[in-house]
Amino acid sequence: MKNHLARFVGLRRRPKSAVAIPTDGPVRVLVFDFDGTIADTFSHGLEILNSMAAEFGYQPLSAEDLPKARDMTTRQLMRHLGISSRRLPMIAHKGVGRLRARIHEIQPIPGVPEALRALHAQGRRLGIITSNSEENVGLFLKNHDLDFFDFVRSSSRLMGKARVIRQAMKREHFDADEVLFIGDETRDIEACRRAGIRCAAVTWGYNSRRSLEAQRPHCLFDFPADLLTVA
């Protein structure tokens, strides 16, 4: 999960209009989401989310509701749980802090470290853009000998990745047509559409394959080894 809070909450602002997205050209820069794409934070995030439900006045997410929740967009799930947008920043801040206390327990998604090391060996530029904190990500990468990423950026807004993507492209001096973002949520695809870059969705994370397909990502990966097929 994102802390997995990031999976379960949205923002007040509506999505911006999409911009033109390149459909071909070699991928030189791979930008990854963190929670659910690289790190298996799901169970920890769910526990954290539910532990704060009474304090912030929303419904906990039950195991019975999980299959249905995986088919929902972030905003749909926020409404389903009754999460107040007014309290969203505080919920997110507290959730990231609680995840920090568990960061040494969190393991990578099986097969992802091997794929990342192979991509790094190919000379690809690798980055992370996440709703988690840069501190949490840095500790995780160091713990698992994955601290070879060119950059890590954190979005202070849980639905604000499009802005951070555009900032990263400017600061790191790469163009939209050479970037592929890789994430596990429908909101990742939405952010890439607004930022004007291609997005690959992975089915080993939070959102269901059906919900990801409905958002029409550039490509869909079922196994970490599929990352090596990026041309």
C-alpha positions as CSV (number, residue, x, y, z in Angstrom):
1,M,0.0,0.0,0.0
2,K,1.1,3.5,-0.5
3,N,2.1,4.1,2.5
4,H,-0.7,2.1,1.5
5,L,-2.6,5.2,2.6
6,A,-1.8,6.6,-0.8
7,R,-4.0,3.9,-2.3
8,F,-7.0,4.7,-0.2
9,V,-7.2,8.5,-0.3
10,G,-7.7,11.2,-3.0
11,L,-7.5,15.0,-3.3
12,R,-10.1,17.7,-3.5
13,R,-9.0,18.9,-7.0
14,R,-10.3,17.2,-10.1
15,P,-8.0,15.8,-12.7
16,K,-6.5,18.1,-15.2
17,S,-6.9,17.6,-18.9
18,A,-4.7,15.1,-20.6
19,V,-1.9,16.1,-22.9
20,A,-0.5,14.4,-26.0
21,I,1.5,11.3,-25.1
22,P,4.3,9.8,-27.2
23,T,3.5,6.3,-28.5
24,D,6.9,5.2,-29.7
25,G,10.6,5.9,-29.4
26,P,13.2,4.2,-27.3
27,V,12.8,4.3,-23.5
28,R,15.9,5.6,-21.9
29,V,14.4,6.6,-18.5
30,L,12.4,4.3,-16.3
31,V,10.5,6.0,-13.5
32,F,9.0,3.7,-10.8
33,D,6.3,4.0,-8.3
34,F,7.5,2.6,-4.9
35,D,4.7,1.0,-2.8
36,G,3.3,-2.0,-4.5
37,T,5.6,-1.7,-7.5
38,I,9.0,-2.1,-5.9
39,A,8.2,-2.6,-2.2
40,D,5.6,-5.0,-0.7
41,T,4.0,-2.6,1.7
42,F,0.4,-3.7,1.3
43,S,-0.2,-5.5,4.6
44,H,1.6,-2.8,6.6
45,G,-0.3,-0.1,4.8
46,L,-3.6,-1.8,5.4
47,E,-2.9,-2.2,9.1
48,I,-1.9,1.5,9.4
49,L,-5.0,2.6,7.4
50,N,-7.3,0.7,9.7
51,S,-5.5,1.7,12.9
52,M,-6.3,5.3,12.2
53,A,-10.0,4.9,11.2
54,A,-11.5,5.7,14.6
55,E,-9.2,8.7,15.1
56,F,-10.1,10.3,11.8
57,G,-13.7,9.1,11.5
58,Y,-13.7,6.8,8.5
59,Q,-14.6,3.1,8.0
60,P,-11.8,0.5,8.2
61,L,-11.2,-1.6,5.1
62,S,-12.2,-5.2,5.8
63,A,-10.7,-8.2,4.3
64,E,-14.1,-9.0,2.7
65,D,-14.1,-5.6,1.0
66,L,-10.6,-5.9,-0.5
67,P,-11.5,-7.5,-3.8
68,K,-14.1,-4.8,-4.5
69,A,-11.7,-2.1,-3.3
70,R,-9.0,-3.2,-5.7
71,D,-11.4,-2.4,-8.6
72,M,-12.0,1.1,-7.3
73,T,-10.1,4.3,-8.2
74,T,-8.6,6.2,-5.4
75,R,-11.4,8.7,-5.2
76,Q,-14.0,6.0,-5.3
77,L,-12.4,4.2,-2.4
78,M,-12.1,7.4,-0.4
79,R,-15.9,7.9,-0.8
80,H,-16.5,4.3,0.1
81,L,-14.6,4.5,3.3
82,G,-15.9,8.0,4.2
83,I,-12.5,9.6,4.3
84,S,-12.7,13.3,4.8
85,S,-10.6,15.4,2.3
86,R,-10.2,18.0,5.0
87,R,-8.3,15.5,7.1
88,L,-6.4,14.0,4.3
89,P,-3.1,15.8,4.8
90,M,-3.0,14.8,8.4
91,I,-3.9,11.2,7.7
92,A,-1.2,10.9,5.0
93,H,1.5,12.5,7.2
94,K,0.7,10.3,10.2
95,G,0.6,7.2,7.9
96,V,4.0,7.8,6.4
97,G,5.5,8.3,9.8
98,R,4.0,5.0,11.1
99,L,5.4,3.3,8.0
100,R,8.8,4.7,8.8
101,A,8.8,2.6,12.1
102,R,8.2,-0.5,10.0
103,I,10.6,0.2,7.1
104,H,13.1,-2.5,8.1
105,E,10.4,-5.1,8.0
106,I,9.4,-4.4,4.4
107,Q,10.6,-6.6,1.7
108,P,10.8,-6.1,-2.1
109,I,8.3,-7.6,-4.4
110,P,9.8,-11.0,-5.4
111,G,11.7,-10.8,-8.7
112,V,11.8,-7.0,-8.7
113,P,15.3,-6.5,-7.3
114,E,16.8,-8.8,-10.0
115,A,14.9,-6.9,-12.7
116,L,16.1,-3.5,-11.4
117,R,19.7,-4.7,-11.2
118,A,19.5,-5.9,-14.8
119,L,18.0,-2.6,-16.0
120,H,20.7,-0.7,-14.2
121,A,23.4,-2.9,-15.8
122,Q,21.9,-2.0,-19.2
123,G,22.7,1.6,-18.5
124,R,19.1,2.8,-18.1
125,R,18.4,5.9,-16.1
126,L,16.2,4.8,-13.2
127,G,14.1,7.0,-10.9
128,I,11.4,6.8,-8.3
129,I,8.4,9.1,-7.9
130,T,6.3,8.2,-4.9
131,S,3.7,9.4,-2.4
132,N,5.8,7.8,0.3
133,S,8.6,9.9,1.9
134,E,12.1,10.1,0.4
135,E,13.5,9.0,3.8
136,N,11.5,5.8,3.8
137,V,12.4,5.0,0.2
138,G,16.1,5.7,0.8
139,L,16.2,3.4,3.9
140,F,14.5,0.6,2.0
141,L,16.8,0.9,-1.0
142,K,19.9,0.8,1.2
143,N,18.5,-2.1,3.2
144,H,18.1,-4.2,0.0
145,D,21.2,-3.0,-1.9
146,L,19.1,-1.2,-4.5
147,D,20.5,2.3,-3.9
148,F,21.6,2.9,-7.5
149,F,18.6,5.0,-8.6
150,D,19.5,8.3,-10.3
151,F,16.8,10.2,-8.4
152,V,14.0,9.8,-5.9
153,R,11.2,12.3,-5.7
154,S,8.3,12.5,-3.2
155,S,4.9,14.0,-4.0
156,S,3.5,15.9,-1.0
157,R,0.0,15.5,-2.6
158,L,-1.2,11.9,-2.8
159,M,-2.7,12.7,-6.2
160,G,0.0,15.1,-7.2
161,K,2.3,12.9,-9.2
162,A,1.8,14.6,-12.5
163,R,3.3,17.8,-11.2
164,V,6.3,16.0,-9.7
165,I,6.8,14.1,-12.9
166,R,7.0,17.3,-14.9
167,Q,9.4,18.8,-12.3
168,A,11.6,15.7,-12.4
169,M,11.8,15.9,-16.2
170,K,12.9,19.5,-16.1
171,R,15.4,19.0,-13.3
172,E,16.9,15.7,-14.7
173,H,16.9,17.1,-18.3
174,F,15.0,14.3,-20.1
175,D,12.2,14.5,-22.6
176,A,8.7,13.1,-22.4
177,D,9.2,10.8,-25.4
178,E,12.1,8.9,-23.6
179,V,10.3,8.2,-20.3
180,L,8.2,5.3,-19.2
181,F,6.6,5.4,-15.8
182,I,5.8,2.1,-14.1
183,G,3.2,1.9,-11.4
184,D,0.5,-0.3,-9.9
185,E,-2.5,2.0,-9.5
186,T,-5.0,3.7,-11.7
187,R,-4.0,7.0,-10.3
188,D,-0.4,6.4,-11.7
189,I,-1.9,6.1,-15.2
190,E,-4.0,9.2,-14.7
191,A,-0.9,11.2,-13.5
192,C,1.1,10.1,-16.5
193,R,-1.7,11.0,-18.9
194,R,-1.7,14.5,-17.4
195,A,2.1,14.8,-17.5
196,G,2.2,13.6,-21.1
197,I,4.3,10.4,-20.7
198,R,3.8,6.7,-21.3
199,C,2.8,4.5,-18.4
200,A,3.2,0.8,-17.8
201,A,0.9,-0.8,-15.3
202,V,2.0,-3.8,-13.2
203,T,-0.5,-6.3,-11.9
204,W,1.4,-7.5,-8.8
205,G,0.4,-4.4,-6.8
206,Y,-2.7,-2.8,-5.4
207,N,-5.2,-2.2,-8.2
208,S,-6.8,-5.2,-10.1
209,R,-5.8,-6.1,-13.6
210,R,-9.3,-5.2,-14.7
211,S,-9.2,-1.7,-13.2
212,L,-5.8,-1.1,-14.7
213,E,-6.8,-2.2,-18.2
214,A,-9.8,0.1,-18.1
215,Q,-7.4,3.0,-17.8
216,R,-5.6,1.9,-21.0
217,P,-1.9,2.1,-20.0
218,H,0.7,2.0,-22.7
219,C,1.5,-1.6,-21.6
220,L,0.7,-4.0,-18.9
221,F,3.2,-6.3,-17.0
222,D,2.3,-9.4,-15.1
223,F,5.8,-10.4,-13.9
224,P,8.8,-8.4,-12.9
225,A,10.9,-10.1,-15.6
226,D,8.6,-8.4,-18.1
227,L,10.3,-5.1,-17.3
228,L,13.3,-6.3,-19.2
229,T,11.2,-6.4,-22.4
230,V,11.0,-2.6,-22.5
231,A,12.5,-1.4,-25.7
